[in-house]
Amino acid sequence: MTSHASCGRLVHVSGRVQGVGFRAATADQARRLGLAGYAANLADGRVEVLVFGAPEAVSAMADWLAEGPPAARVREVSTKEVAPESADVPDNFRIR
């Protein structure tokens, strides 16, 4: 586990979020905020984002995900808190 993982969230984003650069923009934003985790396309058309880091940065990321990049059209966001000690926290942010 990384030392910066004091807070974690699992976020599912639906709408027009695949094929519009959502994962790449999410990775850029997460790296700017100093977050670890991943963004992955799901078979049902949603994007799954797992983030770990400082509580303020995780909250800022959740706010950003509600809007997404310019080409995206976010319809719905569901969020679940994840305890860093219950997950395998990566050292950086990856696109899956």
Secondary structure, DSSP 8 states (H G I E B T S, - for coil): --TT-SEEEEEEEEEE-SSSSHHHHHHHHHHHHT-EEEEEE-TTS-EEEEEEE-HHHHHHHHHHHTT-STT-EEEEEEEEE--GGGS---SSEEE-
